C-alpha cells in the first residue's frame, strides 16, 4: 500500500503542476495573435510591446510544459507498468499524434520568435495562429487518452487479455468529445481570467495603465465568452457521466440511496460513516432532470454498488462543489465586466479592478478541483470496469524517493517560472522607446 500511495501522490502532484503549465501554454498564443493583429491594423507600438511580452510568456510555458510533460510520460511507465503493458498499444495513437502536434507547435514557435522583420507580416502572424491551434490539438489528444480510461473502447477483453485492438476507436472513445470540450473551455477561462487579473493588478497600482488596459480587454473578453460556454459543456459532461459512470455521479452529489426525482445538493458536509449529507441546500428533482432530462428519472445511489467499487465520496463531492462554485463566480465576474462596458465610471473605481485581481487564481483552482473529480471519481479503477489502480502499480519498492525527487524538481520549475514571469511583468511597465 505504501507503493500505491506514493505512486498516487506523485502522479497527482506532477499532473497538478503540469495541467497549469499546459493550459497556459495552450491559451496564451491566442492572446498573442490578437494583440499582434491589432498591431498590424493600428501600428500602435503598445500592441507590439504587448505581443512581444506575451510571446516570451508563450516561450517560457512551452519549455516548462515540455519538461513537465516529458516527466509525466516517464511516470506512466515507471509508476504504472501494469497499465502501460496493456494500454500502451491501445492508446498509443493519441500520444503519438500529440507528439506530432508538439513538433508542429515547436516549429511554428521558432518561425514566430525569429521571424520579426524577416518574414512577410501576414505569414509571420499566421505562424502564431498555428502555435495556438497546435497547442489546443495537443491538449485535446492527451485528454482523449484520459477519456479512454473513463470510457475504454477499441478492444475486446477476454480472460484478462486485450485483443482485437482498434486504435482509432480507442482515440474516438465515447468520452473524448465531452472531456475535450470541457477541458479546453476550462483552459480558456482559467488562463484568460488569470492573465486579466495580473493586468488588473497593474491597473489597480496605476502602472502603465494604457498598456495594461488593452491587455485586460483582450483577455477578459475571451475569458467571459468561455465562462458563459462552460456550463453548456458541463451539462453535456454530466449527462455523459450519468450514463457511463453512475457511481461517479452518485459520489459527485453524495447520494447513497437510489431514488426517483433525486434532489441536487448545493454544498453540504459528507458523513461517510452514517452515509448522510448535512448543512446542504437540496433542490427537489433537479439532479434527475440535469442528469437525464426527466424530473422523475431514477438516480442510482452509492449503496447500489459494491463497497470496494465506490470512489471516495467526500473528496469527490467537495471537489465538485468547489469546481462548480468557482465556475459560477467567474461567470459573475464576466457579467460585471459586461456591465462595465456601459458603465464606464466603474473603471475609475479601484474595487472594480480588485474583483478581477481576486478572480485571477480561481479558474486554475477550478481546473485542479475538476481533475480531482475526474480522477478520484473513477477510483478504484485505472481503466473503468477493466483494471483497478492497485493492480497497475509498480511492484518495485522505494517509490517515496521518486516522489520526493519529483517534488523538488517541480518546485524548482514553479519557482523558476514565477521569477521569469515577474521579470516579464516588470518589463511591461517600462516606457516604450
C-alpha positions, 0 to 999 in steps of 0.5 A: 500500500505504501507503493500505491500511495506514493505512486498516487501522490506523485502522479497527482502532484506532477499532473497538478503542476503540469495541467497549469503549465499546459493550459497556459501554454495552450491559451496564451498564443491566442492572446498573442495573435490578437494583440499582434493583429491589432498591431498590424491594423493600428501600428500602435507600438503598445500592441507590439510591446504587448505581443512581444511580452506575451510571446516570451510568456508563450516561450517560457510555458512551452519549455516548462510544459515540455519538461513537465510533460516529458516527466509525466510520460516517464511516470506512466511507465515507471509508476504504472507498468501494469497499465502501460503493458496493456494500454500502451498499444491501445492508446498509443495513437493519441500520444503519438499524434500529440507528439506530432502536434508538439513538433508542429507547435515547436516549429511554428514557435521558432518561425514566430520568435525569429521571424520579426522583420524577416518574414512577410507580416501576414505569414509571420502572424499566421505562424502564431495562429498555428502555435495556438491551434497546435497547442489546443490539438495537443491538449485535446489528444492527451485528454482523449487518452484520459477519456479512454480510461473513463470510457475504454473502447477499441478492444475486446477483453477476454480472460484478462487479455486485450485483443482485437485492438482498434486504435482509432476507436480507442482515440474516438472513445465515447468520452473524448468529445465531452472531456475535450470540450470541457477541458479546453473551455476550462483552459480558456477561462482559467488562463484568460481570467488569470492573465486579466487579473495580473493586468488588473493588478497593474491597473489597480497600482496605476502602472502603465495603465494604457498598456495594461488596459488593452491587455485586460480587454483582450483577455477578459473578453475571451475569458467571459465568452468561455465562462458563459460556454462552460456550463453548456459543456458541463451539462453535456459532461454530466449527462455523459457521466450519468450514463457511463459512470453512475457511481461517479455521479452518485459520489459527485452529489453524495447520494447513497440511496437510489431514488426517483426525482433525486434532489441536487445538493448545493454544498453540504458536509459528507458523513461517510460513516452514517452515509448522510449529507448535512448543512446542504441546500437540496433542490427537489428533482433537479439532479434527475432532470440535469442528469437525464432530462426527466424530473422523475428519472431514477438516480442510482445511489452509492449503496447500489454498488459494491463497497470496494467499487465506490470512489471516495465520496467526500473528496469527490463531492467537495471537489465538485462543489468547489469546481462548480462554485468557482465556475459560477463566480467567474461567470459573475465576474464576466457579467460585471465586466459586461456591465462595465462596458456601459458603465464606464465610471466603474473603471475609475473605481479601484474595487472594480479592478480588485474583483478581477485581481481576486478572480485571477487564481480561481479558474486554475483552482477550478481546473485542479478541483475538476481533475480531482473529480475526474480522477478520484471519481473513477477510483478504484479503477485505472481503466473503468470496469477493466483494471483497478489502480492497485493492480497497475502499480509498480511492484518495485519498492522505494517509490517515496524517493521518486516522489520526493525527487519529483517534488523538488524538481517541480518546485524548482520549475514553479519557482523558476517560472514565477521569477521569469514571469515577474521579470516579464511583468516588470518589463511591461511597465517600462516606457516604450522607446 
